[in-house]
Amino acid sequence: MMRKLVARLMMGVALMAPAMAWSESLSDALVAAYRNSHLLEQNQAVLRAADEDVATAVGSLLPVLSFQAKYGFSRNSDPSFFSAAESTSGSLTLALSQTLLDFGRGKLGVEIKDELVLAARASLVNVEQQVLLDAISAYVNMSLQTDLVAAQQSNVRLNSEDLKAAQDKFDVGEVTKTDVALAEAQLASAKAALASAQGNFNIARERYKAAIGHYPDALSPVPNAKIAVRTVEEARALALRNHPVIEQAGHQAKAADLGIELAKAQFRPELSGTVSISRSLDEEGFFNSNENQSLGLTLDQTIYAGGRLSSGLRSAVASSQQAHAAQLQTGVQVSEAVGKAWSNILVANASLIANREQIRAAQAAYDGVKQEADLGSRTTLDVLSAEQTLLSAKAAALQAQANLSVSQYALLSAMGLLTAEDLRLGVPTFDPEAYYNAVKTAPATSTRGAKLDRILKTLGK
């Protein structure tokens, strides 16, 4: 019986071992962040709304078929003859109307909406970068805070040993009460630092859940980002060609230029045609067999609009100037972000090298001071001071490594290369053209409507 129980326990341990050994990698966290991001979902909906704006613009170019039914009843009384005349009236009309010539207004409207769709797509890519960079920052900070808590826990244990050693020496008269008090104060300080580190750990844990969608388990080491460029100039050139906000600003500027052409087209006439068929009620209240058929052309030209059209043109010109200025400013901001990320990498690298050298020297100093204190040539204060110098060096090295990791991925983001596709996460990504292709011709129902339903279903809507 005992052997069976031991065997079951051993089997349970064997089954639990892989789960206990598993740790979440950065790629796992980024996949979860992509799938769980409400911000991405929100901006995907914004893009679909922009797609529908194209469909609306296309629909304005298509014929309009309308149906109208009228029915009326009237009763006229004559008091002198104590009689009343009653009559009914009604009609059914089927009308087809179509804009025949608008001097490019409709086409320009479609082109503007197309450019805004492309701008919205670029904006969605930038949002994707923000989501992934936030997840990376949360992952790196979670790893950092975990290591800092472990370092503070080790420091509390070391200070507890120092206090015990000081108390033992005091008991045999080797040190004074002052040495014991110094060790007690240092232990209290270490416990306070541990409490602060645990608080930062809990804050980092909540940030991790917000950015990635779940609380962290054990985390794997943060891999170095693969950066293909060798100089900051190469990074800037790539960013100015590739970054989604550059593309977004370019499409917005082009849409604003088309807005000027649309405002000019408002001064031109519009020719529309109408075809209608109608039937009326007869005297007995039934629809007769006679049909009224009509065909009409309407030419509409505004002669005076109180300055509204001219104001619209001036506004369009100003909007174009604003969009082009924003495009130039976007380039400045992207270039600045690349330079900032590059500088942060250099600083973090230099700090990490210096911190590692500091750790080496602080460790040697601590070991020496500890040995000298055992021989009576160093005081308890000297030992405690050496301990804190070593702890500070280790904490600074951990912070520098975290800064380096975040700065590397921030540089990828600044160059426009921090997407699920660029990072090869292997997660199914949002296809911006699928919904657009389903609605771009302004379908009402039929097979396109079914296709649209399938797309929405795959998006989880």
Buried (B, 14 or more C-beta within 10 A) or exposed (E): EEEEEEEEEEEEEEEEEEEEEEEBBBBBBBBBBBEBBEEBEEBBEEBBEBBBBBBBBBBBBEEEEEEEEEEEEEEEEEEEEEEEEEEBEBBBBEBEBBBEBBBBBBBBBBBBBBBBBBBBBBBBBBBBBBBBBBBBBBBBBBBBBBBBBEBBBBBBEBBBEBBEBBBEBBEEEEBBEEBBEBBBEBBEBBBEBBEEBBEBBEEBBEBBBEBBBEEBEEBBEBEEBEBEBEEBEBBBBBBBEBBBBBBBBBBBBBBBBBBBBBBBBBBEEBBBBBBBEBBBBEEEEEEEEEEEEEEEEEEEEEEEEEEEBEEBBEEBBEBBEEBBEBBEEBBEBBBEBBBBBBEBBEBBBEBBEBBBEBBEEBBEBBEEBBEBBEEEEBBBBBBBBBBBBBBBBBBBBBBBBBBBBBBBBBBBBBBBBBBBEBBEBEBEEBEBEBBBBBBBEBBEEEEBEEBBEEBEEEBEE
